[in-house]
Amino acid sequence: MTKENQVFLPYGRHSIDDEDIAAVERVLKSDWLTTGPKVDNFEQEFAQKVGAKYAVVCSSATTGLHLAALALGLGKGDKVIVPTLTFLATANAVRYVDADVVFCDVDPDTGLMTIETLERAFHSTPGVKAIFPVQLNGQCADMIAVSAFAKLHGLAIVEDACHAIGGTVTTSAGTYSPVGSCAMSDMTVFSLHPVKTITMGEGGVVTTNNENFYKKMKSLRSHGMVRELDTLKNEDLAFNATGDLNPWYYEMQELGFNFRASALQCALGASQLKKLDAFVEKRQELVNLYDKQLASLFPNVRPIARVPYGQPAWHLYVVLIDFEAAGIDRATLMHALHAKGIGTQVHYLPVHLQPYYQGLYGEKELAGANAYYAHCLSLPLFPEMNAPDVEHVVHTLTTMLC
Ligand SMILES: Cc1ncc(COP(=O)(O)O)c(C=O)c1O
């Protein structure tokens, strides 16, 4: 950041440049503010970037997760395993379709679902139909093990990769596959909210290699409408006496939603997508600086553990702090850092502790997630930061801990 705007370092922030602004302006001056070619182009570019056959852009990752749950046909009586250390939306998508969440514990050092915690959750209850692994902070879970487990038990996989755009996952062939290529999942969901690595203002994208899921999500995103000739059911309404399709005709075959993203959002998303690699690289450089400079605070402050299941694309820089040994509680530390111009956040309060879920499923003991939650703190990380910003954060943190 430049000296003039170094007033406050939030924990995350979008990076918008003149190209992004020009891309949105071009759409504002065009004939299509929503739907139309910009949306289709962005979907194609996104799918190509992550190596998937199809991408469906929508209004948020929350609606994307909802669409994915609908595409799988999940409903009442079905159960879905969701790691409890995630944002509310991963679990809520399961509830939107009236299925039930089976909260899964996570590794206390990474916050990720492991094969052991997955197995435990699966064997705790009958009726599990799907797994929604969360690629937390920009690291991937062990997808080779998760997908082998899913195959063995006939489960679907929807990856919540809201944190992991631009990263890769290790495949069983020993290669790296881009997150979103769905090499080991049925669908992958991304968020393009402003704190994420690239943004559309608000927005989400679901990728898949399955044509049926793709078509279903496209239709449900827009009221459940279809227009393709071979899918129409009401032929007497659809076609005129000479057998041509009536030009106004569309058909709704199931209950859908308005989960669309506008052409403005897609223009911003497409412009940001071009910078994804540069953003990921810059974030990695900042992470390397943090890792090096925080070493002197070990073991009271330690970065989350690194896993070998792919190449991370860091969305958050999370440290685990032994607050007792450091002589300060988390709220006091966050307030003190804020007073010095440093924003921090806690990602996340485990979802099973939310009153809504406690009311549904009772109290659960998920020790790994509770331990991670008790210690985690996200420090500022966004591409416009520079080395002095990292030094400033680490130095300020150091002065506050004993
Ligand atoms: C892990 C995870 N899942 C889902 C979401 C929901 O994303 P959106 O805000 O785009 O609906 C978020 C956003 O914070 C997230 O971090």
The ligand as an SDF file (V2000), in Angstrom:
LIG
                    3D

 16 16  0  0  0  0  0  0  0  0999 V2000
  -16.1480  -21.1550    2.7610 C   0  0  0  0  0  0  0  0  0  0  0  0
  -17.2400  -20.2640    2.2420 C   0  0  0  0  0  0  0  0  0  0  0  0
  -18.3470  -20.8190    1.7170 N   0  0  0  0  0  0  0  0  0  0  0  0
  -19.3530  -20.0570    1.2250 C   0  0  0  0  0  0  0  0  0  0  0  0
  -19.2890  -18.6880    1.2520 C   0  0  0  0  0  0  0  0  0  0  0  0
  -20.4350  -17.8750    0.7090 C   0  0  0  0  0  0  0  0  0  0  0  0
  -19.9980  -17.0370   -0.3080 O   0  0  0  0  0  0  0  0  0  0  0  0
  -20.9190  -15.8450   -0.8620 P   0  0  0  0  0  0  0  0  0  0  0  0
  -20.7140  -14.6930    0.0730 O   0  0  0  0  0  0  0  0  0  0  0  0
  -20.3800  -15.5710   -2.2320 O   0  0  0  0  0  0  0  0  0  0  0  0
  -22.3120  -16.3240   -0.8670 O   0  0  0  0  0  0  0  0  0  0  0  0
  -18.1620  -18.0640    1.7810 C   0  0  0  0  0  0  0  0  0  0  0  0
  -18.0790  -16.5940    1.8470 C   0  0  0  0  0  0  0  0  0  0  0  0
  -17.6110  -16.0130    2.7900 O   0  0  0  0  0  0  0  0  0  0  0  0
  -17.1150  -18.8610    2.2950 C   0  0  0  0  0  0  0  0  0  0  0  0
  -16.0140  -18.3170    2.8160 O   0  0  0  0  0  0  0  0  0  0  0  0
  1  2  1  0
  2  3  1  0
  2 15  2  0
  3  4  2  0
  4  5  1  0
  5  6  1  0
  5 12  2  0
  6  7  1  0
  7  8  1  0
  8  9  2  0
  8 10  1  0
  8 11  1  0
 12 13  1  0
 12 15  1  0
 13 14  2  0
 15 16  1  0
M  END
$$$$
